[in-house]
Amino acid sequence: MLQQDYFLRLIREFTDALHLLLNKKDREQQLDEMRRMYEQYLGGPYAFWHTAKLDDVLDAISRYPESERLDRMEMLAELYYAESSLHSLPIRDGLLNKAFTIFNYCDRHSDTFSMDRRQKLADIEQRLQSLNTTVTD
């Protein structure tokens, strides 16, 4: 029970930190703090999370207890989603694809319905379609 309370506090702390980060004006400061968030909440170096293939990312998440995996995956998807707004193509496209895949997995395997997650999935899908339309025109 104590471990579960700790993890719930960790999720709230993550959500608050991400919200504060997104309200900062300085892009470089946002990127620096985002790099620290990957390391703080997911462990391992930012470079791994940023450049690894999705299979390797999911394998790394598997080191967490089963009771935390979906929440950790959702944290990772949130970071990818937020970070995508700080980059241009092709990095943005890669981050959005990773975020979509992870959010979609969480949506299918979670026993908690999340309207926020569904809205992000729709937003990512729309952004990816508009990027592909722009690139092919």
C-alpha positions in Angstrom: 0.0 0.0 0.0 2.8 2.4 0.9 4.5 1.7 -2.5 1.2 2.3 -4.3 0.8 5.7 -2.5 4.3 6.6 -3.4 3.7 5.8 -7.1 0.5 7.8 -7.1 2.3 10.8 -5.7 5.0 10.3 -8.3 2.3 10.4 -11.1 0.9 13.6 -9.6 4.3 15.1 -9.4 5.1 14.2 -13.0 1.8 15.8 -14.2 2.5 19.0 -12.3 6.1 19.2 -13.5 5.0 18.6 -17.1 2.3 21.3 -16.8 4.8 23.8 -15.4 7.4 22.9 -18.1 4.9 23.5 -20.9 4.1 27.0 -19.6 7.7 28.2 -19.8 8.5 30.5 -22.6 12.2 29.6 -23.2 12.4 26.7 -25.6 15.9 25.7 -24.6 14.9 25.7 -20.9 11.9 23.5 -21.8 14.1 21.1 -23.7 16.6 20.9 -20.8 13.9 20.3 -18.2 12.3 17.7 -20.5 15.6 15.8 -20.7 15.7 15.7 -17.0 12.1 14.5 -16.7 12.9 11.5 -19.0 15.8 10.6 -16.7 14.0 11.3 -13.4 10.7 9.5 -14.2 11.8 6.8 -16.5 15.5 6.2 -15.6 18.3 5.9 -18.0 19.7 8.6 -20.2 17.6 10.9 -22.3 19.5 9.8 -25.5 18.1 6.3 -25.1 14.5 7.4 -24.8 14.8 9.9 -27.6 16.5 7.7 -30.2 15.6 4.1 -29.3 13.3 2.1 -31.5 9.9 1.5 -30.0 10.7 -2.2 -29.3 13.7 -1.3 -27.2 11.7 1.4 -25.4 9.0 -1.1 -24.5 11.6 -3.6 -23.4 13.1 -1.0 -21.1 9.7 -0.3 -19.6 9.3 -4.0 -18.8 11.9 -3.6 -16.0 9.2 -1.8 -13.9 6.8 -3.8 -11.7 3.7 -4.9 -13.7 1.5 -2.6 -11.5 3.5 0.5 -12.8 4.1 -0.4 -16.4 1.0 1.1 -18.0 1.4 4.3 -16.0 5.1 4.6 -16.9 4.2 4.0 -20.5 1.7 6.8 -20.3 4.3 9.1 -18.8 6.6 8.3 -21.6 3.9 8.9 -24.2 3.1 12.3 -22.5 6.8 13.2 -22.7 6.9 12.3 -26.4 3.7 14.1 -27.1 4.9 17.3 -25.3 8.4 17.2 -26.8 7.0 16.9 -30.3 5.8 20.5 -30.1 9.4 21.6 -29.5 10.8 20.0 -32.6 10.4 20.2 -36.4 10.2 17.4 -38.9 11.5 14.6 -39.0 12.0 14.5 -35.2 8.5 15.7 -34.5 7.0 13.0 -36.7 9.0 10.3 -35.0 8.0 11.5 -31.5 4.3 11.7 -32.5 4.4 8.2 -33.9 5.9 6.8 -30.7 3.4 8.8 -28.6 0.5 7.5 -30.7 1.6 3.9 -30.5 2.1 4.0 -26.7 -1.1 5.9 -26.0 -3.0 3.5 -28.2 -1.5 0.5 -26.3 -2.4 2.1 -23.0 -5.9 2.8 -24.2 -6.4 -0.8 -25.2 -4.9 -2.4 -22.1 -5.9 0.0 -19.4 -9.0 -0.7 -17.4 -9.4 3.1 -16.8 -11.1 5.1 -19.6 -9.4 8.4 -20.3 -11.0 11.1 -22.4 -7.7 13.0 -22.3 -5.9 10.0 -23.8 -8.5 9.7 -26.5 -8.3 13.4 -27.4 -4.5 13.1 -27.6 -4.8 10.1 -29.9 -7.2 12.0 -32.2 -4.9 15.1 -32.1 -1.8 13.0 -33.0 -3.6 11.3 -35.8 -4.8 14.6 -37.2 -1.3 16.2 -36.9 0.3 13.2 -38.6 -2.2 13.3 -41.4 -1.7 17.0 -41.9 2.1 16.5 -41.9 1.8 13.7 -44.5 -0.6 15.8 -46.6 1.8 18.8 -46.4 4.9 16.7 -47.3 3.2 15.1 -50.3 1.7 18.3 -51.8 
